[in-house]
């Protein structure tokens, strides 16, 4: 009987360990799949995530290799490369709605701001995100380009809500490449630290697209502000010689 009890305990422990290991591995796979399914639908660009390392026991984790590609017409290899993303989640809310995220820390993100008088790549991505968010407020109609399975996966991921207490974005840099009328600006700039608090604090939480919009908007706006300063101070000599009004018109068209 004693041997039987010891064997039963050992079996239970083995099943528990196996269950935890399965949950750990499946959670990371699910997060990666969610990012690479929802991301392209939101931004209308390629979105990839190299790896997710999340612990359901501690509620902490890290995302690595998060890359947002450029819209069509922009040749740079990426628009945003978000470096390392550290997460701290209230583990008691993992199976609840909304999921409470205590903190998101994004370190050393890289942005590429590419612009012509017709606009910039980052602004086009922001328009895509806002358009997607607006479409979720209307009755959904599956896009012809999406398969039923991908549409279902996107809608399932979007149904989850999040409440984020703190977001810190530090060490951000932007490569500014602007050009018009034979003149150009090409410069690497450092962005100020960004801190956000209580996203989705109305109690209802935010969808993945809404959360992406609220985190990316201040980051992209900061990159655009620095781009305007660079365009005003450097290069574009021909525009400056033709008068401030023409320079102003160029900047208005570039950053519309």
Protein Blocks (a to p, Z undefined) as FASTA:
>chain_A
ZZmmmmmmmmmmmmmmmmmmmmmmmmmmmmmmmmmmmmmmmnopacddfbacddfknopa
cdehiacdddehiabfbfbdghjadddddfklmmgccdddfbacdehiacdddddfkbcf
klmmmmmmmmmmmmmmpccdddfkbcfklmmmmmmmmmpccddfbdcdehiacdddddee
hiacdddddddddddehehilonopafklmmmmmmmmmmmmmmmmmmmmmmmggjklmmm
nojklmmmmmmmmmZZ
